[in-house]
Amino acid sequence: MEDLSGAVWRKSIRSDNGGASCVEVAANLPGIVGVRDSKDRSGPVLTFAPPVWAAFVEGLKGGEFDLPG
């Protein structure tokens, strides 16, 4: 299990005002990117290798995923 004690969590600037439908990302840790539900901050955290997370984000930006809304 990764040590996330030094994680600096941030929400997307596109999140709604209440933060009701957001994820938070911590990209400041060496070798991992953490992702968690903003409504359950003590809940589980998914972790990704930075290149994998970067590829996912680029895929979102490029429209590779069929997302609702």
PDB file of N, CA, C and O in Angstrom:
ATOM      1  N   MET A   1       0.849  -1.185   0.000  1.00  0.00           N
ATOM      2  CA  MET A   1       0.000   0.000   0.000  1.00  0.00           C
ATOM      3  C   MET A   1       0.893   1.248   0.000  1.00  0.00           C
ATOM      4  O   MET A   1       1.863   1.326   0.755  1.00  0.00           O
ATOM      5  N   GLU A   2       0.562   2.198  -0.837  1.00  0.00           N
ATOM      6  CA  GLU A   2       1.336   3.421  -0.955  1.00  0.00           C
ATOM      7  C   GLU A   2       1.092   4.355   0.227  1.00  0.00           C
ATOM      8  O   GLU A   2       0.008   4.367   0.811  1.00  0.00           O
ATOM      9  N   ASP A   3       2.105   5.130   0.567  1.00  0.00           N
ATOM     10  CA  ASP A   3       1.984   6.137   1.622  1.00  0.00           C
ATOM     11  C   ASP A   3       1.423   7.413   1.011  1.00  0.00           C
ATOM     12  O   ASP A   3       2.105   8.086   0.238  1.00  0.00           O
ATOM     13  N   LEU A   4       0.195   7.744   1.351  1.00  0.00           N
ATOM     14  CA  LEU A   4      -0.467   8.930   0.814  1.00  0.00           C
ATOM     15  C   LEU A   4      -0.534  10.064   1.829  1.00  0.00           C
ATOM     16  O   LEU A   4      -1.260  11.038   1.627  1.00  0.00           O
ATOM     17  N   SER A   5       0.221   9.940   2.923  1.00  0.00           N
ATOM     18  CA  SER A   5       0.142  10.936   3.993  1.00  0.00           C
ATOM     19  C   SER A   5       0.565  12.331   3.539  1.00  0.00           C
ATOM     20  O   SER A   5       0.108  13.320   4.113  1.00  0.00           O
ATOM     21  N   GLY A   6       1.412  12.438   2.540  1.00  0.00           N
ATOM     22  CA  GLY A   6       1.848  13.751   2.058  1.00  0.00           C
ATOM     23  C   GLY A   6       1.075  14.242   0.854  1.00  0.00           C
ATOM     24  O   GLY A   6       1.467  15.225   0.225  1.00  0.00           O
ATOM     25  N   ALA A   7      -0.019  13.572   0.524  1.00  0.00           N
ATOM     26  CA  ALA A   7      -0.785  13.927  -0.672  1.00  0.00           C
ATOM     27  C   ALA A   7      -1.412  15.314  -0.550  1.00  0.00           C
ATOM     28  O   ALA A   7      -1.971  15.677   0.485  1.00  0.00           O
ATOM     29  N   VAL A   8      -1.304  16.066  -1.623  1.00  0.00           N
ATOM     30  CA  VAL A   8      -1.992  17.357  -1.738  1.00  0.00           C
ATOM     31  C   VAL A   8      -3.109  17.141  -2.751  1.00  0.00           C
ATOM     32  O   VAL A   8      -2.859  16.978  -3.945  1.00  0.00           O
ATOM     33  N   TRP A   9      -4.337  17.143  -2.261  1.00  0.00           N
ATOM     34  CA  TRP A   9      -5.501  16.823  -3.089  1.00  0.00           C
ATOM     35  C   TRP A   9      -6.060  18.078  -3.729  1.00  0.00           C
ATOM     36  O   TRP A   9      -6.095  19.142  -3.111  1.00  0.00           O
ATOM     37  N   ARG A  10      -6.501  17.945  -4.987  1.00  0.00           N
ATOM     38  CA  ARG A  10      -7.128  19.072  -5.672  1.00  0.00           C
ATOM     39  C   ARG A  10      -8.300  18.572  -6.505  1.00  0.00           C
ATOM     40  O   ARG A  10      -8.299  17.449  -7.010  1.00  0.00           O
ATOM     41  N   LYS A  11      -9.299  19.438  -6.635  1.00  0.00           N
ATOM     42  CA  LYS A  11     -10.471  19.150  -7.461  1.00  0.00           C
ATOM     43  C   LYS A  11     -10.336  19.893  -8.779  1.00  0.00           C
ATOM     44  O   LYS A  11      -9.618  20.889  -8.870  1.00  0.00           O
ATOM     45  N   SER A  12     -11.012  19.416  -9.771  1.00  0.00           N
ATOM     46  CA  SER A  12     -11.030  20.079 -11.066  1.00  0.00           C
ATOM     47  C   SER A  12     -11.677  21.448 -10.954  1.00  0.00           C
ATOM     48  O   SER A  12     -12.597  21.649 -10.162  1.00  0.00           O
ATOM     49  N   ILE A  13     -11.193  22.380 -11.746  1.00  0.00           N
ATOM     50  CA  ILE A  13     -11.836  23.692 -11.797  1.00  0.00           C
ATOM     51  C   ILE A  13     -13.217  23.589 -12.434  1.00  0.00           C
ATOM     52  O   ILE A  13     -14.016  24.521 -12.346  1.00  0.00           O
ATOM     53  N   ARG A  14     -13.495  22.469 -13.068  1.00  0.00           N
ATOM     54  CA  ARG A  14     -14.807  22.252 -13.688  1.00  0.00           C
ATOM     55  C   ARG A  14     -15.814  21.617 -12.739  1.00  0.00           C
ATOM     56  O   ARG A  14     -16.947  21.345 -13.134  1.00  0.00           O
ATOM     57  N   SER A  15     -15.420  21.381 -11.508  1.00  0.00           N
ATOM     58  CA  SER A  15     -16.344  20.762 -10.558  1.00  0.00           C
ATOM     59  C   SER A  15     -17.444  21.749 -10.193  1.00  0.00           C
ATOM     60  O   SER A  15     -17.255  22.965 -10.250  1.00  0.00           O
ATOM     61  N   ASP A  16     -18.596  21.201  -9.816  1.00  0.00           N
ATOM     62  CA  ASP A  16     -19.690  22.086  -9.457  1.00  0.00           C
ATOM     63  C   ASP A  16     -19.409  22.755  -8.114  1.00  0.00           C
ATOM     64  O   ASP A  16     -18.517  22.323  -7.384  1.00  0.00           O
ATOM     65  N   ASN A  17     -20.148  23.786  -7.787  1.00  0.00           N
ATOM     66  CA  ASN A  17     -19.880  24.580  -6.588  1.00  0.00           C
ATOM     67  C   ASN A  17     -19.970  23.791  -5.304  1.00  0.00           C
ATOM     68  O   ASN A  17     -19.223  24.062  -4.364  1.00  0.00           O
ATOM     69  N   GLY A  18     -20.861  22.827  -5.239  1.00  0.00           N
ATOM     70  CA  GLY A  18     -21.010  22.051  -4.028  1.00  0.00           C
ATOM     71  C   GLY A  18     -20.046  20.884  -3.934  1.00  0.00           C
ATOM     72  O   GLY A  18     -19.946  20.244  -2.887  1.00  0.00           O
ATOM     73  N   GLY A  19     -19.338  20.603  -5.011  1.00  0.00           N
ATOM     74  CA  GLY A  19     -18.410  19.476  -5.005  1.00  0.00           C
ATOM     75  C   GLY A  19     -19.097  18.135  -4.939  1.00  0.00           C
ATOM     76  O   GLY A  19     -18.491  17.145  -4.530  1.00  0.00           O
ATOM     77  N   ALA A  20     -20.355  18.088  -5.336  1.00  0.00           N
ATOM     78  CA  ALA A  20     -21.139  16.867  -5.162  1.00  0.00           C
ATOM     79  C   ALA A  20     -20.784  15.765  -6.151  1.00  0.00           C
ATOM     80  O   ALA A  20     -21.093  14.601  -5.896  1.00  0.00           O
ATOM     81  N   SER A  21     -20.162  16.083  -7.240  1.00  0.00           N
ATOM     82  CA  SER A  21     -19.881  15.049  -8.235  1.00  0.00           C
ATOM     83  C   SER A  21     -18.444  15.141  -8.719  1.00  0.00           C
ATOM     84  O   SER A  21     -18.186  15.266  -9.916  1.00  0.00           O
ATOM     85  N   CYS A  22     -17.523  15.079  -7.787  1.00  0.00           N
ATOM     86  CA  CYS A  22     -16.130  15.310  -8.134  1.00  0.00           C
ATOM     87  C   CYS A  22     -15.223  14.191  -7.666  1.00  0.00           C
ATOM     88  O   CYS A  22     -15.536  13.428  -6.752  1.00  0.00           O
ATOM     89  N   VAL A  23     -14.107  14.132  -8.325  1.00  0.00           N
ATOM     90  CA  VAL A  23     -12.992  13.356  -7.817  1.00  0.00           C
ATOM     91  C   VAL A  23     -11.890  14.334  -7.470  1.00  0.00           C
ATOM     92  O   VAL A  23     -11.840  15.447  -7.993  1.00  0.00           O
ATOM     93  N   GLU A  24     -11.016  13.910  -6.590  1.00  0.00           N
ATOM     94  CA  GLU A  24      -9.847  14.699  -6.240  1.00  0.00           C
ATOM     95  C   GLU A  24      -8.615  13.923  -6.672  1.00  0.00           C
ATOM     96  O   GLU A  24      -8.589  12.694  -6.611  1.00  0.00           O
ATOM     97  N   VAL A  25      -7.604  14.644  -7.105  1.00  0.00           N
ATOM     98  CA  VAL A  25      -6.377  14.039  -7.595  1.00  0.00           C
ATOM     99  C   VAL A  25      -5.203  14.571  -6.791  1.00  0.00           C
ATOM    100  O   VAL A  25      -5.119  15.767  -6.510  1.00  0.00           O
ATOM    101  N   ALA A  26      -4.305  13.678  -6.426  1.00  0.00           N
ATOM    102  CA  ALA A  26      -3.046  14.063  -5.787  1.00  0.00           C
ATOM    103  C   ALA A  26      -1.921  13.622  -6.715  1.00  0.00           C
ATOM    104  O   ALA A  26      -1.671  12.427  -6.877  1.00  0.00           O
ATOM    105  N   ALA A  27      -1.250  14.584  -7.317  1.00  0.00           N
ATOM    106  CA  ALA A  27      -0.191  14.276  -8.278  1.00  0.00           C
ATOM    107  C   ALA A  27       1.177  14.727  -7.778  1.00  0.00           C
ATOM    108  O   ALA A  27       2.120  14.833  -8.563  1.00  0.00           O
ATOM    109  N   ASN A  28       1.289  14.990  -6.493  1.00  0.00           N
ATOM    110  CA  ASN A  28       2.541  15.501  -5.951  1.00  0.00           C
ATOM    111  C   ASN A  28       3.442  14.426  -5.340  1.00  0.00           C
ATOM    112  O   ASN A  28       4.525  14.739  -4.845  1.00  0.00           O
ATOM    113  N   LEU A  29       3.018  13.195  -5.367  1.00  0.00           N
ATOM    114  CA  LEU A  29       3.792  12.125  -4.744  1.00  0.00           C
ATOM    115  C   LEU A  29       4.689  11.445  -5.777  1.00  0.00           C
ATOM    116  O   LEU A  29       4.285  11.261  -6.926  1.00  0.00           O
ATOM    117  N   PRO A  30       5.895  11.073  -5.376  1.00  0.00           N
ATOM    118  CA  PRO A  30       6.797  10.434  -6.332  1.00  0.00           C
ATOM    119  C   PRO A  30       6.301   9.059  -6.770  1.00  0.00           C
ATOM    120  O   PRO A  30       6.061   8.183  -5.939  1.00  0.00           O
ATOM    121  N   GLY A  31       6.150   8.881  -8.073  1.00  0.00           N
ATOM    122  CA  GLY A  31       5.818   7.578  -8.630  1.00  0.00           C
ATOM    123  C   GLY A  31       4.373   7.174  -8.641  1.00  0.00           C
ATOM    124  O   GLY A  31       4.045   6.119  -9.184  1.00  0.00           O
ATOM    125  N   ILE A  32       3.472   7.977  -8.057  1.00  0.00           N
ATOM    126  CA  ILE A  32       2.051   7.617  -8.071  1.00  0.00           C
ATOM    127  C   ILE A  32       1.176   8.862  -8.203  1.00  0.00           C
ATOM    128  O   ILE A  32       1.569   9.972  -7.845  1.00  0.00           O
ATOM    129  N   VAL A  33      -0.005   8.635  -8.722  1.00  0.00           N
ATOM    130  CA  VAL A  33      -1.065   9.646  -8.739  1.00  0.00           C
ATOM    131  C   VAL A  33      -2.246   9.014  -8.025  1.00  0.00           C
ATOM    132  O   VAL A  33      -2.688   7.922  -8.383  1.00  0.00           O
ATOM    133  N   GLY A  34      -2.757   9.706  -7.012  1.00  0.00           N
ATOM    134  CA  GLY A  34      -3.901   9.203  -6.264  1.00  0.00           C
ATOM    135  C   GLY A  34      -5.189   9.857  -6.734  1.00  0.00           C
ATOM    136  O   GLY A  34      -5.202  11.037  -7.084  1.00  0.00           O
ATOM    137  N   VAL A  35      -6.268   9.091  -6.743  1.00  0.00           N
ATOM    138  CA  VAL A  35      -7.581   9.589  -7.145  1.00  0.00           C
ATOM    139  C   VAL A  35      -8.593   9.093  -6.120  1.00  0.00           C
ATOM    140  O   VAL A  35      -8.629   7.909  -5.786  1.00  0.00           O
ATOM    141  N   ARG A  36      -9.421  10.024  -5.623  1.00  0.00           N
ATOM    142  CA  ARG A  36     -10.433   9.644  -4.631  1.00  0.00           C
ATOM    143  C   ARG A  36     -11.721  10.415  -4.872  1.00  0.00           C
ATOM    144  O   ARG A  36     -11.743  11.419  -5.585  1.00  0.00           O
ATOM    145  N   ASP A  37     -12.785   9.926  -4.267  1.00  0.00           N
ATOM    146  CA  ASP A  37     -14.099  10.564  -4.325  1.00  0.00           C
ATOM    147  C   ASP A  37     -14.110  11.723  -3.333  1.00  0.00           C
ATOM    148  O   ASP A  37     -13.809  11.530  -2.155  1.00  0.00           O
ATOM    149  N   SER A  38     -14.452  12.919  -3.794  1.00  0.00           N
ATOM    150  CA  SER A  38     -14.444  14.086  -2.912  1.00  0.00           C
ATOM    151  C   SER A  38     -15.496  14.000  -1.813  1.00  0.00           C
ATOM    152  O   SER A  38     -15.384  14.689  -0.799  1.00  0.00           O
ATOM    153  N   LYS A  39     -16.523  13.161  -2.000  1.00  0.00           N
ATOM    154  CA  LYS A  39     -17.566  13.012  -0.991  1.00  0.00           C
ATOM    155  C   LYS A  39     -17.180  12.007   0.095  1.00  0.00           C
ATOM    156  O   LYS A  39     -17.834  11.933   1.136  1.00  0.00           O
ATOM    157  N   ASP A  40     -16.123  11.236  -0.146  1.00  0.00           N
ATOM    158  CA  ASP A  40     -15.695  10.200   0.800  1.00  0.00           C
ATOM    159  C   ASP A  40     -14.178  10.260   0.939  1.00  0.00           C
ATOM    160  O   ASP A  40     -13.469   9.353   0.504  1.00  0.00           O
ATOM    161  N   ARG A  41     -13.701  11.310   1.535  1.00  0.00           N
ATOM    162  CA  ARG A  41     -12.256  11.553   1.613  1.00  0.00           C
ATOM    163  C   ARG A  41     -11.510  10.526   2.440  1.00  0.00           C
ATOM    164  O   ARG A  41     -10.298  10.380   2.281  1.00  0.00           O
ATOM    165  N   SER A  42     -12.187   9.818   3.306  1.00  0.00           N
ATOM    166  CA  SER A  42     -11.510   8.771   4.068  1.00  0.00           C
ATOM    167  C   SER A  42     -11.699   7.400   3.432  1.00  0.00           C
ATOM    168  O   SER A  42     -11.247   6.388   3.967  1.00  0.00           O
ATOM    169  N   GLY A  43     -12.368   7.379   2.290  1.00  0.00           N
ATOM    170  CA  GLY A  43     -12.627   6.123   1.588  1.00  0.00           C
ATOM    171  C   GLY A  43     -11.449   5.665   0.759  1.00  0.00           C
ATOM    172  O   GLY A  43     -10.337   6.170   0.914  1.00  0.00           O
ATOM    173  N   PRO A  44     -11.687   4.717  -0.114  1.00  0.00           N
ATOM    174  CA  PRO A  44     -10.600   4.143  -0.904  1.00  0.00           C
ATOM    175  C   PRO A  44      -9.990   5.145  -1.883  1.00  0.00           C
ATOM    176  O   PRO A  44     -10.634   6.098  -2.321  1.00  0.00           O
ATOM    177  N   VAL A  45      -8.738   4.893  -2.202  1.00  0.00           N
ATOM    178  CA  VAL A  45      -7.999   5.722  -3.159  1.00  0.00           C
ATOM    179  C   VAL A  45      -7.482   4.811  -4.263  1.00  0.00           C
ATOM    180  O   VAL A  45      -6.871   3.778  -3.990  1.00  0.00           O
ATOM    181  N   LEU A  46      -7.725   5.193  -5.498  1.00  0.00           N
ATOM    182  CA  LEU A  46      -7.123   4.496  -6.629  1.00  0.00           C
ATOM    183  C   LEU A  46      -5.770   5.134  -6.886  1.00  0.00           C
ATOM    184  O   LEU A  46      -5.634   6.353  -6.775  1.00  0.00           O
ATOM    185  N   THR A  47      -4.773   4.339  -7.226  1.00  0.00           N
ATOM    186  CA  THR A  47      -3.462   4.888  -7.554  1.00  0.00           C
ATOM    187  C   THR A  47      -3.042   4.421  -8.940  1.00  0.00           C
ATOM    188  O   THR A  47      -3.335   3.302  -9.363  1.00  0.00           O
ATOM    189  N   PHE A  48      -2.348   5.314  -9.629  1.00  0.00           N
ATOM    190  CA  PHE A  48      -1.901   5.060 -10.989  1.00  0.00           C
ATOM    191  C   PHE A  48      -0.456   5.507 -11.134  1.00  0.00           C
ATOM    192  O   PHE A  48      -0.007   6.421 -10.442  1.00  0.00           O
ATOM    193  N   ALA A  49       0.263   4.865 -12.025  1.00  0.00           N
ATOM    194  CA  ALA A  49       1.586   5.357 -12.395  1.00  0.00           C
ATOM    195  C   ALA A  49       1.380   6.668 -13.169  1.00  0.00           C
ATOM    196  O   ALA A  49       0.439   6.766 -13.956  1.00  0.00           O
ATOM    197  N   PRO A  50       2.227   7.659 -12.965  1.00  0.00           N
ATOM    198  CA  PRO A  50       2.040   8.943 -13.652  1.00  0.00           C
ATOM    199  C   PRO A  50       1.856   8.844 -15.171  1.00  0.00           C
ATOM    200  O   PRO A  50       1.013   9.565 -15.706  1.00  0.00           O
ATOM    201  N   PRO A  51       2.595   7.995 -15.898  1.00  0.00           N
ATOM    202  CA  PRO A  51       2.350   7.920 -17.349  1.00  0.00           C
ATOM    203  C   PRO A  51       0.970   7.370 -17.701  1.00  0.00           C
ATOM    204  O   PRO A  51       0.375   7.769 -18.702  1.00  0.00           O
ATOM    205  N   VAL A  52       0.469   6.464 -16.885  1.00  0.00           N
ATOM    206  CA  VAL A  52      -0.868   5.905 -17.122  1.00  0.00           C
ATOM    207  C   VAL A  52      -1.928   6.984 -16.891  1.00  0.00           C
ATOM    208  O   VAL A  52      -2.861   7.122 -17.682  1.00  0.00           O
ATOM    209  N   TRP A  53      -1.782   7.747 -15.807  1.00  0.00           N
ATOM    210  CA  TRP A  53      -2.724   8.829 -15.529  1.00  0.00           C
ATOM    211  C   TRP A  53      -2.671   9.884 -16.637  1.00  0.00           C
ATOM    212  O   TRP A  53      -3.712  10.369 -17.082  1.00  0.00           O
ATOM    213  N   ALA A  54      -1.474  10.236 -17.079  1.00  0.00           N
ATOM    214  CA  ALA A  54      -1.326  11.235 -18.143  1.00  0.00           C
ATOM    215  C   ALA A  54      -2.007  10.768 -19.431  1.00  0.00           C
ATOM    216  O   ALA A  54      -2.648  11.563 -20.119  1.00  0.00           O
ATOM    217  N   ALA A  55      -1.870   9.487 -19.754  1.00  0.00           N
ATOM    218  CA  ALA A  55      -2.527   8.949 -20.950  1.00  0.00           C
ATOM    219  C   ALA A  55      -4.043   9.000 -20.806  1.00  0.00           C
ATOM    220  O   ALA A  55      -4.746   9.297 -21.772  1.00  0.00           O
ATOM    221  N   PHE A  56      -4.553   8.713 -19.612  1.00  0.00           N
ATOM    222  CA  PHE A  56      -5.994   8.791 -19.364  1.00  0.00           C
ATOM    223  C   PHE A  56      -6.496  10.224 -19.553  1.00  0.00           C
ATOM    224  O   PHE A  56      -7.503  10.447 -20.225  1.00  0.00           O
ATOM    225  N   VAL A  57      -5.799  11.187 -18.963  1.00  0.00           N
ATOM    226  CA  VAL A  57      -6.203  12.590 -19.080  1.00  0.00           C
ATOM    227  C   VAL A  57      -6.155  13.047 -20.540  1.00  0.00           C
ATOM    228  O   VAL A  57      -7.061  13.742 -21.000  1.00  0.00           O
ATOM    229  N   GLU A  58      -5.125  12.670 -21.258  1.00  0.00           N
ATOM    230  CA  GLU A  58      -5.041  13.041 -22.675  1.00  0.00           C
ATOM    231  C   GLU A  58      -6.177  12.400 -23.463  1.00  0.00           C
ATOM    232  O   GLU A  58      -6.719  13.016 -24.381  1.00  0.00           O
ATOM    233  N   GLY A  59      -6.541  11.174 -23.113  1.00  0.00           N
ATOM    234  CA  GLY A  59      -7.678  10.529 -23.760  1.00  0.00           C
ATOM    235  C   GLY A  59      -8.978  11.273 -23.505  1.00  0.00           C
ATOM    236  O   GLY A  59      -9.810  11.402 -24.403  1.00  0.00           O
ATOM    237  N   LEU A  60      -9.154  11.763 -22.283  1.00  0.00           N
ATOM    238  CA  LEU A  60     -10.344  12.565 -21.982  1.00  0.00           C
ATOM    239  C   LEU A  60     -10.365  13.838 -22.821  1.00  0.00           C
ATOM    240  O   LEU A  60     -11.383  14.193 -23.414  1.00  0.00           O
ATOM    241  N   LYS A  61      -9.226  14.511 -22.856  1.00  0.00           N
ATOM    242  CA  LYS A  61      -9.140  15.756 -23.628  1.00  0.00           C
ATOM    243  C   LYS A  61      -9.376  15.520 -25.107  1.00  0.00           C
ATOM    244  O   LYS A  61      -9.952  16.365 -25.793  1.00  0.00           O
ATOM    245  N   GLY A  62      -8.933  14.374 -25.596  1.00  0.00           N
ATOM    246  CA  GLY A  62      -9.057  14.074 -27.012  1.00  0.00           C
ATOM    247  C   GLY A  62     -10.380  13.441 -27.403  1.00  0.00           C
ATOM    248  O   GLY A  62     -10.593  13.134 -28.576  1.00  0.00           O
ATOM    249  N   GLY A  63     -11.272  13.239 -26.443  1.00  0.00           N
ATOM    250  CA  GLY A  63     -12.587  12.688 -26.744  1.00  0.00           C
ATOM    251  C   GLY A  63     -12.591  11.197 -26.999  1.00  0.00           C
ATOM    252  O   GLY A  63     -13.479  10.699 -27.691  1.00  0.00           O
ATOM    253  N   GLU A  64     -11.630  10.471 -26.463  1.00  0.00           N
ATOM    254  CA  GLU A  64     -11.567   9.026 -26.679  1.00  0.00           C
ATOM    255  C   GLU A  64     -12.591   8.241 -25.892  1.00  0.00           C
ATOM    256  O   GLU A  64     -12.797   7.055 -26.151  1.00  0.00           O
ATOM    257  N   PHE A  65     -13.242   8.889 -24.928  1.00  0.00           N
ATOM    258  CA  PHE A  65     -14.200   8.197 -24.077  1.00  0.00           C
ATOM    259  C   PHE A  65     -15.592   8.764 -24.329  1.00  0.00           C
ATOM    260  O   PHE A  65     -15.756   9.966 -24.537  1.00  0.00           O
ATOM    261  N   ASP A  66     -16.582   7.892 -24.308  1.00  0.00           N
ATOM    262  CA  ASP A  66     -17.968   8.302 -24.477  1.00  0.00           C
ATOM    263  C   ASP A  66     -18.530   8.593 -23.088  1.00  0.00           C
ATOM    264  O   ASP A  66     -19.030   7.695 -22.410  1.00  0.00           O
ATOM    265  N   LEU A  67     -18.444   9.861 -22.670  1.00  0.00           N
ATOM    266  CA  LEU A  67     -18.883  10.241 -21.331  1.00  0.00           C
ATOM    267  C   LEU A  67     -20.237  10.939 -21.379  1.00  0.00           C
ATOM    268  O   LEU A  67     -20.517  11.686 -22.316  1.00  0.00           O
ATOM    269  N   PRO A  68     -21.069  10.704 -20.387  1.00  0.00           N
ATOM    270  CA  PRO A  68     -22.363  11.397 -20.330  1.00  0.00           C
ATOM    271  C   PRO A  68     -22.167  12.881 -20.064  1.00  0.00           C
ATOM    272  O   PRO A  68     -21.166  13.290 -19.476  1.00  0.00           O
ATOM    273  N   GLY A  69     -23.115  13.668 -20.494  1.00  0.00           N
ATOM    274  CA  GLY A  69     -23.121  15.094 -20.192  1.00  0.00           C
ATOM    275  C   GLY A  69     -22.357  15.854 -21.153  1.00  0.00           C
ATOM    276  O   GLY A  69     -22.263  17.076 -21.040  1.00  0.00           O
TER     277      GLY A  69
END
